[in-house]
Amino acid sequence: GIEVVGDRFVFQSEVLFPVGSADLTASGQEQIKKLASTLKEISAEIPSDLPWILRVDGHADKQPISGGQFASNWELSTQRAVNVVKVLIADGVAPGHLAATGFADYQPLATGDTTDDYAKNRRIELRLTDR
């Protein structure tokens, strides 16, 4: 369920969340817990004076949200990123090395209007970078 795109690791949203929801599924939580374990191993190898962060980016498709828990794709994409960060913290990843950001539908991977295009744009991206 993870694809490498340039310098990012991409989780398609369906792997982690039901459509229109920011609540991680049970299998999504397991995926993020595995990621946390890997991150803890990697972080032990990074020099302590290197100011690194794992940026967790939430993305949505361009379909407008109507009703429900979220007023817009901004809120949905951001809450998904925050919920992933919460699981990482709960599993022992240092909060100072994490950032949650939401991009709504403004950085699509696919520009079409098909079901597959929408699914490709609903995603969580992870990027290891410096502060």
Beta strands, then each sheet from edge to edge (+ up, - down):
strand 1: 2-5
strand 2: 8-12
strand 3: 52-59
strand 4: 98-102
strand 5: 123-130
sheet 1: 1+ 2- 5+ 3- 4-
end
